[in-house]
Amino acid sequence: MKQILLECLPDETAMAVLNDGVLTEFEVERPHETSLVGRIYAGTVKNSVPSLKGLFIDIGEKKNAFLRLNNWPQHRKKPTVGMSVLVQVIKDSTDTKGPLVSGEVSLPGRYAVLVADTDYIGVSRKIEEEAERMRLKQLGEACCPEGCGLIIRTAAREGNEEAVKREFMHLASTWKIIERRLRIEKAPVLLYRGSDLVVRCLRDYADRETEIIVDDAETEKRLLSVNQSEQVVKSENIHLYEGAVPIMKRYGAADSIQQLFERQVNLPSGGSIVIDYTEALTAIDVNSGSFHAKGMPHGEVAYLINKEAVPEIARQIRIRGIGGIIMIDFIDMDHDWQKENIVKRLREAVSSDKVKTVVCGMTSLGLVEMTRKRTAYRLEHVYYDTCPCCKGSGLSVSAESVVIRIHRELKMRRKMGNFQSSLRIECHPAVARRLQTEEEQHRLHTCFHVKPIIKAREDMAIEVFSILSE
């Protein structure tokens, strides 16, 4: 049974999708941190950068967007400086870079995606019946506006024909509005913004039998209204939750959500996967942990744990929003057929991901390479800031190292001639405890002929200290 939980707070809307009680999708939306992905702008080309094979586009946001020339339709005139262009955001900005945009513009719906500047009508490969493919294609041709194409999704096969046709016409109408605004508005200007999380939960995650549970009365009314026109789920399957216990905790999703921020994910067998993030890629390591099988060869044990790790890796990548290059270090296996089967299972596990994911294969070192399209920040970036002490390294300087720095400072002061025997050292409690040991007191007296007053300060970071004259 599939359930969609919507937790609505003044500054955040969170959506969790449970399949038979297992968390399979999780998204968060905040008003002040709304993603730009999917928005369509009329922008102005500010400058060309041949070395980067791209252009910087002013779209009216804080930072100029970047357009790679390979994301510009070949049949359209190559943009030049000062030219007004129609672009769509495909990746949010970062601290150092503006958003990434594409000249290939599309409007997503539940049953189809309308694609600008093409006349192609495509049908999902998952719809294999020729008669059904032809029916949907003819329906798309009847509704699609001139100069546009449609990619018809698998969901259209299950949808009511009137609902499918209504969405096709809605996409066509929306595109005509965008074209009209493009002719009238002066760049840079926002022409279209994508649906919010409440609408997307219906369009992208729900099916006819899905149960949607929401803890806000206004959001429930909105869901019922949208669903009445689109007929995605049965109206009786949309419920308002009014309990005192938070909705995520009540339905068992809270613990699973919290685990998404942990480095290690335990597997039922006793094995585990460890996820580490770097600037260039994400590394995932599969460990045997406490798994032991008496009498079973190591190769068989490794294969069993790797098989168990595959669906969990696919789930964690999807829910955490991990993108870019991903390297997976599976436990070494003895046979080539085992390695091939693991790669095959991984490809099957990521095939249901709504974000484009490619499993490249296994290297000679036994590492599986894969890529997942980056569209937004990782989930941890929504909830956590970089630690001001370790700057994201996860390491802090040891008390012993700080004491050595204090020695260095005292030595420098003595050589400069402004050294005084009456000193007060203010530092972190851990450093203070080390300075107050008998051994350290003896060293200070022997080397520097001082017996400083040591003051521990809780408000100081461990690497910070001050040496003051009394």
Secondary structure, 3 states (H helix, E strand, C coil): CEEEEEEEECCEEEEEEEECCEEEEEEEECHHHCCCCCCEEEEEEEEEEHHHCEEEEECCCCCCEEEEHHHCCCCCCCCCCCCEEEEEEEECCCCCCCCEEECCCEEECCCEEEEECCCCEEECCCCCCHHHHHHHHHHHHHHCCCCEEEEECCHHHHCCHHHHHHHHHHHHHHHHHHHHHHHHCCCCEEEECCCCHHHHHHHHHCCCCCEEEECCHHHHHHHHHHHHHHCCCCHHHEEECCCCCCHHHHCCCHHHHHHCCCCEEECCCCCEEEEEECCCEEEEEEECCCCCCCCCCHHHHHHHHHHHHHHHHHHHHHHHCCCEEEEEECCCCCCHHHHHHHHHHHHHHHCCCCCCEEEEEECCCCEEEEEECCCCCCHHHHHCCCCCCCCCCCCCCCHHHHHHHHHHHHHHHHHHCCCCCCEEEEECHHHHHHHCCHHHHHHHHHHHCCCCEEEECCCCCCCCEEEEEC
